Amino acid sequence: SEWQRFFGIREPTMDTEKGMQNDFTGILRKYAELAVRIGVNVQPGQLMVLTSPVDAPFFARLCVEEAYRAGAGEVRVNFDERTDKLRYQYEAQDSMTSIAPWRIEQKQNDIDRQCCFLYLKSSTPGLLA
């Protein structure tokens, strides 16, 4: 398919684990390029805020590298520990209805700087497709 041609996905032809790993890394690099350059369209000097699951540090680093290659002036990474369900289950309702002023100020500062946001939700891109 056209999608597979863009990403260079093909049936593995390498017999060695290292060769297959290099193929997979190449595919992830292309995903990172797509996410950064097309998805959020990072502009020269722009701040990119990346939120990533803690189990996807390799792909997060690829996205950070691609953002800098695209000209990002700064990249901030926030790791999401996927604890939202626990928060909703156990946290007191009154604390869930208020937002710390520093969080509001940080988001407003990001918006004022016209940053872009990239949210990663799966450590295996395409797994949820």
MIKOLPA-654480 format. One line per 8 residues: for each residue x, y, z of C-alpha. Coordinates in nm, 4 decimals. Example, Ala and Ser with C-alpha at 12.3 -4.5 7.8 and 13.67 -1.06 7.14 Angstrom:
1.2300,-0.4500,0.7800 ~ 1.3670,-0.1060,0.7140
// end
This chain:
0.0000,0.0000,0.0000 ~ 0.1000,0.3659,-0.0290 ~ 0.1303,0.3939,0.3495 ~ 0.3700,0.0993,0.3593 ~ 0.5788,0.2489,0.0763 ~ 0.6084,0.5816,0.2624 ~ 0.7385,0.4109,0.5740 ~ 0.9424,0.1555,0.3836
0.7659,-0.1291,0.5603 ~ 0.8287,-0.4674,0.4086 ~ 0.8419,-0.8254,0.5203 ~ 1.1622,-0.8758,0.7238 ~ 1.4331,-1.0163,0.5019 ~ 1.7130,-1.0131,0.7574 ~ 1.7771,-1.3324,0.9491 ~ 1.9738,-1.1657,1.2232
1.8116,-0.9988,1.5206 ~ 2.0362,-0.6950,1.4754 ~ 1.9265,-0.6500,1.1145 ~ 1.5595,-0.6666,1.2106 ~ 1.6227,-0.4235,1.4953 ~ 1.7863,-0.1776,1.2528 ~ 1.4862,-0.2084,1.0191 ~ 1.2490,-0.1367,1.3083
1.4575,0.1600,1.4237 ~ 1.4423,0.2996,1.0704 ~ 1.0640,0.2676,1.0703 ~ 1.0435,0.4430,1.4086 ~ 1.2640,0.7242,1.2764 ~ 1.0197,0.7736,0.9898 ~ 0.7275,0.7796,1.2347 ~ 0.9119,1.0422,1.4378
0.9742,1.2474,1.1239 ~ 0.6065,1.2218,1.0275 ~ 0.4861,1.3180,1.3760 ~ 0.7224,1.6143,1.4111 ~ 0.7405,1.7585,1.0599 ~ 0.3886,1.6853,0.9350 ~ 0.1827,1.6175,1.2478 ~ 0.2805,1.9149,1.4639
0.4758,2.1001,1.1920 ~ 0.7568,2.2260,1.4143 ~ 0.8828,2.5665,1.3018 ~ 1.2345,2.7107,1.3407 ~ 1.2898,2.8379,1.6939 ~ 0.9592,2.6967,1.8187 ~ 0.9099,2.5205,2.1518 ~ 0.7772,2.1657,2.1215
0.6243,2.0041,2.4304 ~ 0.6336,1.6258,2.4075 ~ 0.4300,1.4055,2.6404 ~ 0.5289,1.0406,2.6292 ~ 0.4472,0.7248,2.8229 ~ 0.7350,0.6161,3.0466 ~ 0.7634,0.2919,2.8502 ~ 0.8445,0.4725,2.5243
1.1709,0.6570,2.5974 ~ 1.3436,0.5381,2.2782 ~ 1.0706,0.6717,2.0497 ~ 1.0468,0.9897,2.2585 ~ 1.4204,1.0480,2.2044 ~ 1.3765,0.9957,1.8302 ~ 1.1013,1.2605,1.8300 ~ 1.3195,1.5006,2.0299
1.6068,1.4505,1.7873 ~ 1.3779,1.5039,1.4892 ~ 1.2332,1.8196,1.6447 ~ 1.5802,1.9688,1.6834 ~ 1.6665,1.8659,1.3265 ~ 1.3492,2.0442,1.2138 ~ 1.4744,2.3588,1.3866 ~ 1.2944,2.3540,1.7216
1.4450,2.6053,1.9605 ~ 1.3551,2.3993,2.2661 ~ 1.1963,2.0627,2.3352 ~ 1.0407,1.9877,2.6724 ~ 0.9606,1.6258,2.7559 ~ 0.6980,1.5225,3.0085 ~ 0.6710,1.1537,3.0888 ~ 0.3192,1.0283,3.1602
0.3162,0.7467,3.4132 ~ -0.0332,0.6359,3.3084 ~ -0.1742,0.6794,3.6548 ~ -0.4922,0.8601,3.5511 ~ -0.7149,0.5642,3.6304 ~ -0.5727,0.5442,3.9836 ~ -0.6147,0.9181,4.0237 ~ -0.9811,0.9000,3.9235
-1.0368,0.6038,4.1519 ~ -0.8668,0.7303,4.4697 ~ -0.8107,1.1057,4.4632 ~ -1.0418,1.3316,4.6601 ~ -1.2966,1.5094,4.4415 ~ -1.2135,1.8541,4.5784 ~ -0.8495,1.8242,4.4685 ~ -0.9622,1.7187,4.1203
-1.1666,2.0343,4.0753 ~ -0.8761,2.2727,4.1197 ~ -0.5674,2.3330,3.9097 ~ -0.2429,2.4551,4.0610 ~ -0.1684,2.8135,3.9520 ~ 0.1793,2.7156,3.8287 ~ 0.0234,2.4672,3.5869 ~ -0.2039,2.7367,3.4449
0.0896,2.9788,3.4149 ~ 0.3034,2.7182,3.2410 ~ 0.0323,2.6327,2.9865 ~ -0.0352,3.0021,2.9249 ~ 0.3360,3.0646,2.8747 ~ 0.3513,2.7751,2.6272 ~ 0.0525,2.9155,2.4384 ~ 0.1996,3.2667,2.4394
0.5192,3.1228,2.2910 ~ 0.3080,2.9560,2.0195 ~ 0.4473,2.6154,2.1045 ~ 0.3330,2.2898,1.9532 ~ 0.2295,1.9836,2.1512 ~ 0.3054,1.6234,2.0604 ~ 0.1352,1.3525,2.2659 ~ 0.2521,0.9928,2.2360
0.0000,0.7374,2.3549 ~ 0.1542,0.4041,2.2556 ~ 0.5079,0.2735,2.2808 ~ 0.4409,0.0860,1.9549 ~ 0.3214,0.3298,1.6855 ~ 0.0448,0.1840,1.4739 ~ -0.0483,-0.0752,1.7353 ~ -0.3812,0.0936,1.8011
-0.4609,0.1476,1.4323
// end
